[in-house]
C-alpha cells in the first residue's frame, strides 16, 4: 500500500523487531508503525539507521 500525503525523509527496517521506522518531515518526528517519538528541541531529523546488533536507533539532524 503506497504512502501518500506524507513528507517522509528517511526509512529503515529492523529485521529483528519487524518494525519500520521513518522520519516525518512535517512534524519533525521519528515514527514506528503506529507509535510516535517526538524529538523536542533537537533540530530537524534528516536521516535514520538501525544498529541491529546493539539494538540502537541512530538519527542525524540537518
Secondary structure, DSSP 8 states (H G I E B T S, - for coil): ----S--EEEEEEETTTTEEEEEETTTTEEEETTEEEE-TTS--EEEEEEETTTTEEEEEE-
